[in-house]
Amino acid sequence: MQRSPHLFPAAYTAWGPIRFTPPEGLFAVEEALRDRGYPPDAVAGIVGGNFLRVATQVWR
């Protein structure tokens, strides 16, 4: 994003800088969402089902 800001609309940074969670951090995010009562389909959507699937296979 920093190298090619013209490719990203202003909405990407309207709420401040974007910070990414490393893949191994997604399991903690998933657990926190479940602990707060989010239904499984919502957790899957928030965490990113496909990304989580790939991360699970790659980072063990």
KADA-V243827 format. One record per pair of residues at least 4 apart in sequence whose C-alpha atoms are under 6 Angstrom apart, sorted by the first residue. I is the first residue (numbers start at 0). J is the second residue. Records with the same first field share a line. If there is no record, write none. Layout:
I = J / J
//
This chain:
0 = 4
12 = 16
20 = 24
32 = 37
33 = 37
42 = 46
43 = 47 / 48
47 = 51
51 = 55
54 = 58
//
